[in-house]
Amino acid sequence: MTIKEWNFHPKLPLKKNPLFLFPFSIKKIFKWYLKMWSPPSEIFICLLFALTLWYFVNPLLETFTVNFENIFYIYVLNLIIVFFTAGGLHLYLYSLNKQRDILKYDIRKQSNNKKYTLNSQVLDNMFWTVVSGVTVWTIYQILYMWSYVKGIMPVSSFSINPFWFCILFVLITLWNGIHFYFIHRLLHFPFLYKIAHHVHHRNINPGPWSGISMHPIEHILYFSAVLIHFIIPSHPLHVFFHFIILSVGAIWGHAGFDALVIAKKNKVPLGHFDHQLHHRYFECNYGTFESPCDKWFNTFHDGTPEATQIMRNRRHKIHNI
């Protein structure tokens, strides 16, 4: 099925995680998770970034104290990750236009007008990402590291429980999708949308810098997903992986391209078309591709014209538009 309004889209209708489909198909579930975690998937790349972050932060964990030097170090480290991913993707895909429109969802150019901070979509996104996004991320990370040193956090490790250590990585992606669904629905309430969420939704056609371009209120809610580690036993690597999913994963998913083409044939998965649909149609696909919530609460848009019409009928009924 090909939809004319898109320059490119993946095979439609979109499929959700088979873990929540009945009857169960062990084969489909196994193939889904094998693809999800195998290189060069987004999750695999996030795990590599988490290992890198852990490598640079781990020496601080045993004796961490909250002081300017440590805060600045963590902030700069997070900033480097953001510029490497969002900046690198934007430079390659947009500034240098190396991939042209190949696998690009929407070929309309990113806009410049007064609705954006600094009158530019890219500068707007960079501003909110750097000033608010990386700052809130760093605050949560400092809170975790301080709590870890103080012995407040429930801790686990591979040596304590190998099964839990491994399965928790999978559970983090599930939890993240469920948490995102509910805080996202909350942000679409008129009051919060008007004061906060509109900053992110100005990006009808998002790019890499749109990933964590949000109002501080939204950043506080968004990154609060990591507070689950104050309840469940986790290793620092799990927590850093969670931070990377929330940051690099969002940047990756907002790239605007379905994949990065390497040497004309190899593809590195990039965008999340289900979320691209949310940016265009607003009241659908609030969760992640991993989460079952959109299916359960009847907000899933599978990319087909039929789903678009259902969504438009719902908007007309609710908002009379």
N, C-alpha and C positions, 0 to 999 in steps of 0.2 A: 504494500500500500504506500503510495506517494502523495504527500500533501503539498499543494502548490505554494502555500503561504510560507513555507520554509525552504531555504536553499538546500539544507540537508537535514535529515532526521534519521534516527536508527529505525530498525524494523518495528513496525506497528502491528497490533497494539502493544504498548509497553507491558512488560511482565514484572510482577513483584516477587519478593523473596518466597520461594516454594516451601520454605520451612513452615509457613502459615497457611498453606493450601491443603485442602482435604479432598480426597484421601491423600495421605502422605505418599510421596515418591522418594525413597531413599536415593535413587539414582539421580533425580533432578536436584535434590538438596546437595548431594555430594558434588555434582558438576558446578552448581552455583557457587559454593564456597571455595572449591578448587580454583575456579576462575577469579573469584574475588581476592584471593590471597596469593595467587601465583604472579611472579614478575612478568611484565612490568605494570601490574595493576596499581591503581591509586592507593589501595590499602597497603600493599607491599612497599611502595615508595614512602608512605607515611611512616611505616615501621622503620625504614632506613633513617629517616629524619629524626625519629624518636631516639634511635640508638645514638645518633650523632649528638643530639641535645643532651642525652644522659651522659655521654662521654665527657662533655664539657662542664656539666653541672655537678656530676656525681662527686668530684673531689670536695665540693662545698658542703655536701649533705651532712657529713658527720659533725661538723663544727659550725654550721651556718648561723650567722647572726644578722639581724636586720640593721644594715648601715648603708650609707650612700654608695659606697664602693660596690657592695654586692648587688644592690638594687640596679645601679647603673650597668653593671656587668650583665645581669639577666636581661635587662631591657635591650641593650645593644645586641646581645645574642639573638633574642627574638626578632629584633628589627632586621638583622642580617638574613634570617630565615625568610622573612616576609619579602624583602627586596630581592633575594635570590629567586624565589618562586614567582611572586606576582610581577616583580620587575622584569625578571627573565622572560616569562611567558608573554608579557605585554610587548617587550622589545622585539622578540622573535616573531610573534603572530600579528602584531598591530603596527608598531613603528617601522620595522623592516619589511613587514608583509611577506615573510618568507614562504608561508603556506598558501598565500593568496586567499581564495574563498573555499579551498578544499576542506570538506567536512565542517564548514562553518554553518551554524544553525540559521542565523539571521544576518544577511549581508548589509543591512543598513549600518551606516557609520555611527560611531559613538558621538553623541551630540555635545554642543557647546551653547548654553543659553543661561539666562539669569536664574533659573530654578536650581542650578547647582552652586555650591560654594565655589568661589573664585571663577564662576561662569564657565566652568569646564567639567565635563563628566569625569575625565581621568584625574584632574587635579582635585576635584571634590572627593573622589574615592580614595586617593592617596592621603588627603588631609584627615578624613575620618578614620582611615586604617591606622595611620601612624600616631596621630594625636590621641585617639580614643581606644582603638582596637588593641594595639600593642601595649598600651598602658594598662588597660583592664586585664588583659592576659597576664602581664607581668605581676600585677597585684595579686591575682589568684595564685600564681606560681610561687610568689614570695610567701603567701599565707600557707600554702601546702608545705614548702620547705621548712618554714619555721615550726609548723605543727609536727612535722616528721622528726625534727631534731628534739623537740620537747617531749616526744613519745606520745603525742595525742592521737596519732593516726594508727588504725589497725593495720598491721604490716604482714605481708606474706612474701614468699620467695619460692623459687623453683625447688630448693632443697627441702623446704617445709611441706609443700604440696605440689608436685609436678603437674598433676591434672588441672588443678585450680589455676595455676600460673598460666598454663596454655589456653584454657577455655575462657579465661577472663578477657583476653584480647577480643574474642568473638563477642562476648557479652557486652563489652564496652561499645562496640558498634551498634548493637541492638538497643542498648540503653540510650545511646546518643540520639538515635532516630526517634525514639519514643519521647524523650525529654524535649527534643526540638519541635516535635509535632505540637505538644501542648503549650509550650511558651510561644510558639509561632501563632497558634490560634488566639492566644491571649493578646499578642501584639496587633492582631487584626481587629480587636475591639476599637471602636471609633476614637475613644479618648487616647489610648496608647498609640494608635496608628498616627493620629494627628501630631502628637508631641514627639514621637520617637521613630516608629517603623517607616514612616514616609521617607526618611533619609536613605534607607536601603532600597525602597521600592521606586525611587526616582530612576533607578536603572532598569528600564523596560527591556533594554538589550544589554545585558551585563557583560563585563570583561573581567580579566584576572583581578584587577584592583577592586572590583565590586564585592569580592568574596566576604571580607570582614569590614566593609565600609558600612558602619552603623552608628546610630546615636549611642551615647554612653549608657543610657537606660537599657537599650537592647543588648549592648555588650555585656552588661552585668547579668542580665537574664540568660543570655546565650552561653556564656562561659560558666554559669553556675552548674552546668552539667557535671563538672569535675567534683562538685561537693559530695557526690556519691562515694568518693574514696575516703570520706570521713566516717562512712558507715561500713563499707565492705573491706576486708583485708586485701591490700594491693601492694605491689612492688613499685618503687619509683619509676621503673620503665613503663609500667601500665599507665601511670599518671601522665608522664611525658608523651606517651603515645596518644592519650586522650586529648591533650593540648594540641598536638599536631593534627589530629583528625579535625578539631574545631577550627584550626587556622589554615594549615596547608590544604586540608581536604576541602574547605570552603573555597579557597583560591582556585584550586584545581577544578572544582565543580562549576565555577562561574566563568570559566575561560571563554565560553562562547563557541568552542570547537568540540566536536565529539572525540577527537583524538589528535595527537601530535604525530605527524608523519616523519619518520626518520629514514633517510636513504631511499625515499620514494615508495617503500613497501612495508617497512616495519612501523607499527602503530603503538603509541603509548596512550592508553585511555585517558581522556580529559573530562569533558563536560558532563553534566547531569541533565539530560533532556527533560526529565520529569520536573526538575526545578526551573529550567528555562520556560516551561509551560506555566509555572506559577508566576514568574516575573511578567509574563504577557497577560495572563488571565486572572491573576490575583487570588481568587477564592477556590483554589484547588491545590493538591500536592503540597500540603503543609509539612509533611515529614520527609524522610529520606527514602531512597529506593530500598533500603534494608528493613524499614519499619512497616508493620502491617496496619498502622493506624488509619491511613487514608482509605484503605479498603474497608476497615471496620466501621468508620464514621461517614462513609459515602462521600468522600471528598477527593477520590482518586480520578485523575484525568489520564487516560491511557494514550493520548495523542491523536485519537481518531476524530473525524468530523462529528460523529455521533456524540462523543464525550464533550466536544466543544459546544454543541447545541444544548445538551443537558445543563452544562455550566451556565450558558447564557440565559436559559430559562430560569434557573435558580436565582441568578443575579437580578433578573427582571422582577421576579416574585418578591425578593427581599428588599431591593433598592428601587424598584420601579424604573430601571434604566435598561 
